[in-house]
């Protein structure tokens, strides 16, 4: 087969330039990344060989070899793992940050210290090789296949793929080192790097120097099998980097051994930064399952529920069969008990951190709170535990609060926990629906995560207090005692008869564009607002569903008017004196469009809105 020349996907030249010159403050990290990839390849083959022993083909002793050549100026990292075929080389090495390149570029700040954490979130660790190499050659043959392939690139936008008859099982990555990077051919330097970053790798890493016997330069024992007293914080951190393919610091580390009816070891990490795909529809897990130190899978949905998908690490079971299949995992009672234990441990750790003033729980919440809240909706058994961990922004201040604290601050006469949902915190704080609540000192939860629309409906009550949206009709504030000295605005309202007449005129003019027109108790400063009728879907949820092509079409809402507002009083007097007409129709439509705009919706007919606005302004001059 002739050599193929292909281009990298999507602005890769810019991306590789960032990798080489900006993101990594420590170049030696490239070796950690390539050794971690080699280890994963060996793990995959070890698992595949359980059901297909022929894949090993007489070479069952897994190892990773480092072969420096100072004379040639090269360093080779070779493994005898699963390897890649022609299509996999192109898919895995020709597509950088698959499904995330544009988002990756959009999130770069230009600050190397900040941007360094991004690279691990986008699966581009292999390309760190170009920090020290001006050409990278990968020779690989996939286990069970006869043909080998060679992938070559200088990292400037193109790569070639050709047949490699000499390829052995696994992958051999040869770096032609840049000028000034010859330190990576020195045995002492390589040993120190491996000891620092890859000592925990459960597969032997061997150094092959010219004219010398191979030497194993790592401990080659699974870190999670060691006693906690034998493991340093630095070793935990480097294992986290390996297992999570991440570059941030772990926010929390859980290492424990469960003994009794079921035995397993868990070494779990909660990251300190959010992976880019945390809200991807696939919602993949990132905890590796081992059975008696043999890798089984890194995609076991049964190990942890989706709302804990930010957790990374390994679980090693003594009680599962080595040849456990994907189908068996889905219905295995042992795995179900392990899952229950893991969830209990993780939530227990979060509770401990939440109770510790110095535990940095708010930092965790800002990073992963939106994910954890999914558990309120999805996990009925642990709903109360998760709810106690939840933190919320409110109208009470700029900090975070708990539901328990909210209930402790409820006003005399207040019988519900009030909420409002939206996309943006700053815009929510300006919502006209909040005006009456703020005037009476009633605190409102400000909810800006998409999941908020769903969990609120799953938790109708908390401590016998109903959760009620301020954007729904029927929010009765009359029982809440107003703060002392608050101005009584009832005397400032338009006459009741004029308001009734105006309401009938607005109903007649707007027709089926609104569900009803009512006097508002919630408005103090704004003229009008839209609210959902009792039992109707909230306006924010309706907008979310429409954005995803789901749910019903837009429904008419209730238009509430403020009888204390100068515009409403003037309009009520005009209708009472002169009846309805074109001007009243224009103003009614403008009021409805204004209410829609405040809710983040466009006017129903932008051209008509502009025409009416000009017409009314002309008449006012």
KEKOLDO-129362 format. One record per residue (C-alpha): residue in one letter; x, y, z. Coordinates in steps of 0.2 Angstrom, whole numbers, plus 5000, padded with zeros to 4 digits. Layout:
rest|X|Y|Z
A|X|Y|Z
...
END
This chain:
rest|X|Y|Z
X|5000|5000|5000
X|5007|5017|4995
X|5011|5030|5008
X|4996|5041|5013
X|4999|5059|5017
X|4985|5067|5027
X|4981|5083|5036
X|4977|5085|5054
X|4959|5090|5058
X|4953|5107|5064
X|4966|5121|5067
X|4979|5108|5073
X|4994|5119|5068
X|4988|5132|5081
X|4984|5119|5094
X|5001|5110|5092
X|5010|5127|5093
X|5001|5130|5110
X|5006|5113|5116
X|5024|5115|5111
X|5027|5133|5117
X|5014|5137|5130
X|5005|5124|5140
X|5018|5113|5148
X|5029|5122|5160
X|5039|5106|5163
X|5044|5097|5147
X|5048|5080|5155
X|5029|5077|5157
X|5029|5071|5139
X|5037|5054|5145
X|5024|5052|5159
X|5010|5054|5145
X|5018|5042|5133
X|5021|5029|5147
X|5003|5031|5153
X|4997|5028|5136
X|5008|5012|5134
X|5001|5006|5151
X|4983|5008|5145
X|4987|4998|5129
X|4994|4984|5139
X|4979|4984|5151
X|4967|4983|5136
X|4976|4968|5129
X|4977|4959|5145
X|4958|4960|5147
X|4955|4955|5129
X|4966|4940|5131
X|4955|4933|5144
X|4942|4928|5131
X|4954|4928|5116
X|4971|4920|5123
X|4978|4919|5105
X|4980|4938|5105
X|4995|4936|5116
X|5004|4925|5103
X|5017|4918|5115
X|5021|4936|5122
X|5012|4936|5138
X|5024|4946|5149
X|5019|4964|5147
X|5032|4978|5148
X|5036|4996|5142
X|5054|4999|5136
X|5063|5015|5135
X|5077|5015|5122
X|5088|5030|5121
X|5101|5033|5107
X|5112|5047|5110
X|5121|5045|5094
X|5106|5046|5083
X|5097|5059|5095
X|5082|5048|5097
X|5071|5041|5112
X|5060|5026|5109
X|5045|5021|5120
X|5039|5004|5115
X|5026|4993|5123
X|5019|4975|5118
X|5001|4980|5121
X|4985|4981|5110
X|4993|4992|5097
X|4983|5001|5083
X|4979|4997|5065
X|4978|5008|5050
X|4961|5016|5054
X|4965|5018|5073
X|4981|5027|5069
X|4972|5040|5059
X|4957|5041|5071
X|4967|5042|5087
X|4983|5052|5081
X|4976|5062|5067
X|4961|5069|5077
X|4967|5080|5091
X|4955|5083|5105
X|4942|5073|5096
X|4925|5082|5098
X|4932|5096|5108
X|4945|5106|5097
X|4935|5122|5095
X|4930|5122|5113
X|4948|5119|5118
X|4953|5134|5108
X|4939|5145|5114
X|4944|5142|5132
X|4962|5146|5131
X|4966|5162|5141
X|4984|5165|5134
X|4991|5163|5152
X|5002|5147|5151
X|5000|5144|5170
X|4981|5143|5168
X|4980|5135|5151
X|4991|5120|5157
X|4976|5113|5166
X|4966|5113|5150
X|4976|5101|5140
X|4973|5086|5151
X|4954|5089|5149
X|4955|5087|5130
X|4964|5071|5128
X|4979|5078|5119
X|4993|5071|5130
X|5002|5061|5116
X|5005|5077|5107
X|5016|5083|5121
X|5030|5073|5112
X|5032|5088|5100
X|5038|5098|5115
X|5055|5089|5114
X|5054|5081|5096
X|5054|5089|5079
X|5048|5072|5072
X|5038|5058|5079
X|5037|5040|5072
X|5024|5028|5078
X|5026|5010|5072
X|5012|4999|5077
X|5003|4982|5074
X|4987|4978|5082
X|4986|4961|5092
X|4978|4948|5082
X|4982|4957|5065
X|4996|4953|5053
X|4999|4970|5045
X|5009|4984|5054
X|5008|5002|5051
X|5019|5017|5052
X|5013|5035|5057
X|5025|5050|5055
X|5023|5068|5058
X|5033|5084|5062
X|5018|5091|5071
X|5016|5105|5058
X|4999|5100|5051
X|5002|5084|5041
X|5006|5066|5044
X|5009|5051|5034
X|5003|5033|5036
X|5012|5018|5027
X|5014|4999|5029
X|5027|4994|5042
X|5032|4975|5039
X|5044|4976|5053
X|5031|4980|5066
X|5029|4969|5081
X|5013|4969|5092
X|5010|4985|5102
X|5017|5002|5098
X|5034|5009|5096
X|5035|5028|5097
X|5052|5036|5092
X|5055|5054|5095
X|5068|5063|5085
X|5074|5075|5098
X|5075|5093|5095
X|5092|5102|5097
X|5095|5105|5115
X|5084|5091|5121
X|5098|5077|5122
X|5096|5076|5141
X|5081|5064|5137
X|5094|5051|5130
X|5103|5051|5147
X|5100|5036|5158
X|5100|5045|5174
X|5088|5058|5168
X|5076|5045|5162
X|5077|5035|5178
X|5073|5051|5188
X|5058|5055|5177
X|5051|5038|5178
X|5053|5037|5197
X|5044|5053|5199
X|5030|5051|5188
X|5027|5033|5183
X|5034|5023|5198
X|5016|5017|5202
X|5013|5010|5184
X|5009|4991|5187
X|5018|4986|5172
X|5037|4986|5172
X|5046|5000|5164
X|5063|4995|5157
X|5078|5005|5151
X|5088|4997|5137
X|5105|5006|5136
X|5117|5001|5122
X|5129|4987|5127
X|5120|4985|5144
X|5106|4973|5151
X|5089|4979|5152
X|5085|4987|5169
X|5068|4989|5177
X|5067|5007|5183
X|5050|5008|5192
X|5042|4998|5207
X|5029|4990|5195
X|5017|4987|5209
X|4999|4993|5208
X|4998|5009|5220
X|4981|5005|5227
X|4987|4988|5234
X|5000|4997|5245
X|4996|5003|5262
X|4991|5021|5264
X|5006|5024|5276
X|5018|5019|5262
X|5011|5031|5249
X|5017|5050|5249
X|5005|5064|5243
X|5016|5066|5228
X|5013|5048|5223
X|4995|5050|5225
X|4995|5065|5214
X|5005|5057|5200
X|4994|5041|5201
X|4979|5053|5199
X|4987|5061|5184
X|4990|5044|5176
X|4973|5036|5179
X|4963|5052|5175
X|4974|5058|5161
X|4973|5075|5170
X|4985|5089|5174
X|4976|5097|5189
X|4978|5093|5207
X|4966|5081|5215
X|4954|5091|5226
X|4951|5075|5237
X|4958|5058|5238
X|4949|5042|5245
X|4959|5026|5248
X|4952|5012|5257
X|4949|4993|5258
X|4932|4986|5261
X|4933|4969|5270
X|4919|4957|5275
X|4907|4948|5264
X|4913|4958|5249
X|4932|4963|5247
X|4937|4977|5236
X|4950|4991|5236
X|4945|5009|5230
X|4957|5023|5226
X|4946|5037|5221
X|4950|5055|5217
X|4939|5071|5215
X|4947|5083|5203
X|4949|5101|5206
X|4945|5107|5188
X|4930|5102|5177
X|4933|5091|5162
X|4927|5098|5146
X|4915|5084|5142
X|4907|5083|5160
X|4890|5087|5152
X|4892|5077|5136
X|4876|5067|5133
X|4886|5050|5134
X|4891|5055|5152
X|4905|5042|5153
X|4912|5036|5169
X|4931|5037|5173
X|4934|5024|5186
X|4944|5009|5180
X|4938|4992|5186
X|4951|4978|5190
X|4948|4961|5196
X|4963|4954|5206
X|4974|4968|5199
X|4969|4963|5181
X|4961|4978|5171
X|4943|4974|5166
X|4936|4990|5159
X|4937|5009|5161
X|4919|5011|5155
X|4909|5003|5169
X|4893|5012|5171
X|4888|5001|5185
X|4902|5007|5197
X|4895|5024|5200
X|4879|5033|5196
X|4880|5047|5182
X|4879|5061|5195
X|4896|5055|5202
X|4904|5054|5185
X|4917|5067|5190
X|4925|5054|5201
X|4941|5047|5194
X|4951|5032|5200
X|4952|5013|5201
X|4942|4999|5210
X|4950|4982|5212
X|4938|4968|5217
X|4942|4951|5224
X|4925|4944|5221
X|4921|4946|5203
X|4926|4933|5190
X|4941|4937|5179
X|4931|4933|5163
X|4917|4944|5168
X|4908|4951|5153
X|4900|4967|5149
X|4882|4959|5151
X|4887|4951|5167
X|4892|4967|5174
X|4875|4975|5171
X|4867|4962|5182
X|4880|4957|5195
X|4874|4958|5213
X|4892|4959|5219
X|4895|4975|5208
X|4879|4982|5215
X|4885|4981|5233
X|4902|4988|5228
X|4893|5003|5219
X|4883|5006|5235
X|4898|5006|5246
X|4907|5018|5234
X|4893|5030|5233
X|4892|5030|5252
X|4910|5034|5254
X|4910|5048|5241
X|4895|5056|5249
X|4902|5054|5266
X|4919|5062|5260
X|4909|5077|5253
X|4899|5079|5269
X|4915|5079|5279
X|4922|5092|5268
X|4906|5102|5269
X|4906|5102|5288
X|4925|5108|5288
X|4926|5127|5287
X|4943|5124|5279
X|4938|5110|5268
X|4936|5121|5252
X|4919|5113|5249
X|4912|5129|5240
X|4926|5127|5228
X|4920|5109|5224
X|4902|5115|5223
X|4906|5129|5210
X|4915|5116|5200
X|4904|5100|5201
X|4888|5106|5210
X|4878|5106|5194
X|4883|5088|5191
X|4879|5082|5209
X|4862|5090|5209
X|4857|5077|5196
X|4857|5065|5210
X|4842|5073|5218
X|4832|5069|5203
X|4840|5052|5199
X|4844|5044|5216
X|4828|5043|5227
X|4837|5033|5240
X|4850|5046|5243
X|4840|5061|5239
X|4840|5068|5256
X|4859|5066|5258
X|4863|5075|5242
X|4850|5089|5246
X|4860|5093|5262
X|4876|5095|5252
X|4868|5107|5240
X|4873|5125|5240
X|4862|5139|5232
X|4864|5157|5227
X|4849|5168|5234
X|4843|5186|5235
X|4849|5186|5253
X|4867|5190|5248
X|4882|5185|5237
X|4887|5169|5246
X|4881|5151|5245
X|4868|5145|5257
X|4860|5128|5261
X|4841|5124|5262
X|4842|5122|5281
X|4850|5140|5282
X|4836|5147|5271
X|4822|5139|5281
X|4830|5146|5297
X|4829|5164|5289
X|4811|5162|5283
X|4799|5177|5287
X|4784|5177|5298
X|4770|5171|5288
X|4780|5163|5274
X|4775|5146|5271
X|4785|5141|5256
X|4803|5140|5249
X|4803|5152|5234
X|4813|5149|5219
X|4817|5156|5202
X|4826|5148|5187
X|4835|5156|5173
X|4851|5155|5163
X|4861|5170|5170
X|4863|5175|5189
X|4864|5193|5185
X|4848|5193|5175
X|4839|5183|5187
X|4843|5196|5201
X|4835|5210|5189
X|4819|5199|5186
X|4803|5209|5189
X|4795|5194|5197
X|4807|5196|5212
X|4801|5214|5216
X|4787|5210|5228
X|4798|5197|5237
X|4812|5208|5240
X|4801|5222|5246
X|4795|5211|5260
X|4812|5203|5263
X|4807|5186|5257
X|4822|5176|5251
X|4822|5168|5234
X|4833|5154|5228
X|4842|5159|5212
X|4844|5143|5201
X|4854|5144|5185
X|4858|5126|5181
X|4847|5116|5168
X|4845|5102|5181
X|4836|5114|5193
X|4820|5114|5183
X|4819|5095|5185
X|4825|5092|5203
X|4814|5106|5210
X|4799|5096|5203
X|4806|5080|5211
X|4807|5088|5228
X|4790|5096|5231
X|4794|5099|5250
X|4808|5102|5261
X|4806|5101|5280
X|4787|5102|5277
X|4790|5118|5267
X|4783|5118|5249
X|4795|5123|5235
X|4786|5136|5224
X|4792|5146|5209
X|4790|5165|5210
X|4786|5164|5191
X|4770|5154|5194
X|4753|5161|5197
X|4747|5161|5215
X|4762|5167|5224
X|4753|5174|5239
X|4763|5186|5249
X|4749|5194|5259
X|4752|5183|5274
X|4770|5189|5275
X|4773|5203|5287
X|4781|5218|5279
X|4797|5225|5286
X|4794|5239|5299
X|4793|5256|5290
X|4789|5249|5273
X|4778|5260|5263
X|4760|5255|5261
X|4757|5257|5242
X|4739|5252|5242
X|4734|5270|5243
X|4745|5273|5227
X|4735|5261|5216
X|4724|5266|5202
X|4705|5265|5206
X|4699|5248|5207
X|4685|5251|5194
X|4698|5258|5182
X|4709|5243|5184
X|4695|5231|5181
X|4691|5241|5165
X|4709|5241|5159
X|4710|5222|5162
X|4695|5219|5152
X|4702|5230|5138
X|4719|5221|5138
X|4710|5204|5137
X|4700|5210|5123
X|4715|5217|5113
X|4727|5203|5116
X|4715|5189|5114
X|4723|5172|5114
X|4740|5179|5115
X|4738|5178|5134
X|4730|5166|5145
X|4724|5179|5157
X|4727|5197|5163
X|4728|5199|5182
X|4733|5212|5195
X|4750|5208|5202
X|4755|5207|5220
X|4773|5203|5216
X|4777|5219|5206
X|4783|5235|5214
X|4794|5244|5201
X|4790|5236|5184
X|4773|5239|5175
X|4770|5221|5169
X|4777|5203|5170
X|4773|5186|5163
X|4769|5171|5174
X|4764|5153|5172
X|4748|5147|5177
X|4747|5134|5191
X|4751|5117|5184
X|4759|5124|5168
X|4777|5121|5163
X|4788|5135|5169
X|4793|5148|5155
X|4812|5144|5158
X|4809|5125|5156
X|4799|5128|5140
X|4813|5138|5133
X|4826|5124|5137
X|4815|5111|5129
X|4812|5122|5113
X|4831|5124|5112
X|4833|5105|5110
X|4818|5103|5099
X|4807|5095|5112
X|4792|5099|5122
X|4776|5108|5117
X|4776|5124|5107
X|4776|5141|5116
X|4760|5143|5127
X|4751|5159|5131
X|4755|5165|5149
X|4746|5176|5162
X|4750|5194|5160
X|4751|5203|5177
X|4750|5222|5178
X|4756|5233|5192
X|4741|5245|5197
X|4754|5256|5206
X|4765|5260|5191
X|4762|5277|5183
X|4761|5269|5165
X|4747|5257|5171
X|4738|5271|5180
X|4738|5282|5165
X|4733|5269|5154
X|4718|5264|5165
X|4713|5282|5166
X|4713|5284|5147
X|4703|5268|5144
X|4690|5273|5158
X|4689|5290|5150
X|4690|5286|5131
X|4687|5268|5129
X|4698|5257|5118
X|4705|5261|5101
X|4721|5258|5090
X|4732|5267|5103
X|4726|5256|5117
X|4729|5241|5106
X|4747|5246|5102
X|4751|5249|5120
X|4743|5232|5125
X|4754|5224|5112
X|4770|5234|5118
X|4767|5229|5136
X|4766|5211|5131
X|4782|5212|5121
X|4790|5221|5135
X|4786|5207|5147
X|4793|5194|5134
X|4809|5204|5132
X|4812|5204|5151
X|4810|5185|5151
X|4823|5183|5138
X|4811|5180|5123
X|4810|5191|5107
X|4795|5200|5103
X|4782|5189|5094
X|4783|5201|5079
X|4799|5212|5079
X|4793|5222|5064
X|4776|5226|5072
X|4785|5229|5089
X|4796|5242|5081
X|4781|5250|5071
X|4771|5252|5087
X|4785|5258|5097
X|4788|5272|5085
X|4769|5276|5084
X|4767|5278|5103
X|4783|5288|5104
X|4777|5300|5090
X|4760|5302|5099
X|4770|5306|5115
X|4780|5321|5107
END
